[in-house]
Amino acid sequence: MSQGKKTGFHKDILKLQNIEETINAILKKLREDVHGKLKRHGGVIGISGGIDSSVTMALAAKAFGSDNVLGVLLPEKDSSSDSEKLALELAAKFNVKTITENITGALSGFKCYERRDEAVKNVFPEYDPATYKMKIGIKTNPSSKLPPVFSVIIITPDGEEKSKKLHAKDYMQIVAASNFKQRSRMSMLYYHAERLHYAVIGTPNKHEVDQGFFVKYGDGGADVMPIGNLYKTQVYEIARYLGVPQGIIDRTPTTDTYSAEQTQEEFFYQFPFEIMDLLWFAFENSYDPVEVGKVMGHSEEDILHIFDNFKRKNLTTEYLRMSPIRDY
């Protein structure tokens, strides 16, 4: 064993030992924060039919009562139709009122689609957003020392998929333009929160916060984040316990950002959640890489490379978690 490293790592280490106790602790803290610290009456949540927003809404409904929660659907022209259907099913299950705010017009005003498509055409001149679909993918071995390489993927009207490496300039333009979506959604959530004297309840889970898979002042902007310390597999545990609709639990987690369907694993995480959760837990709690490798079926060298990549990802996204600097 490596000197000074924790031992006792196993595959069930993240399983919630007392799920009801965990939920009650979250509810107690949520009430204290919203009612006590923020002095707000209830919560506004953007719901998308995804597992994180669904669990967050279910928790808020239990914390404040269904009548004091508003679920806001925020579709735009690239959104999956499944998102609306599942979000409405969720709201009906927990008796939460909803409102739909289509943000396509706002995004068009920001030239979100135009700026994004300009960068895609720099890579694929034949790309036509009226008939093609697009997404961004990541290509790397997560146990490699090399940094990730991003590609843009287009899907032709005939269903042919083409992929090319993205240069940094085009990658950053696509991401910057796409981030209008999260920031526009958050602006709408705050509109409804302020008119109702509610708090905006954020939906990021632990991985999104710690690894930087959120947009600063977009989905990363909220008043409270009740699942911000939960691993994804724990979010699923709570979803099953609270009775979140099975269609949401079974749905593959997606960014729902680009016109082509894209999983979160494909775009950012590179691991299935049940594996990533364990590896991230081992990384942040300094478990012995030899032991972790044996449990997870990897060599010590692979685990050390994975840990190095986790560290790099956490460090390079630190600015996303920073409050405004006031050193003057």
Protein Blocks (a to p, Z undefined) as FASTA:
>chain_A
ZZhiaehiafklmpcfblmlmmmmmmmmmmmmmmmmnopabdcdddehiaklmmmmmmmm
mmnopklcccdddddfkbcfklmmmmmmmmmmnopacddddfklmmmmnommmmmmmmmm
mmmmmbcfklmccdddddddfkbmbdcddddddddfkopacdddddfklmmmmmmmmmmm
mmmmmmmmmmmmmmnopacddfbdfklmmnopacehilmpcfbdfklmccfklmmmmmmm
nopafklmmpccdfklafbdcdfklmmnopafklmmmmmmmmmnopafklmmmmnopafk
lmmmmmmmmmmmmmmmmmmmpccddfZZ
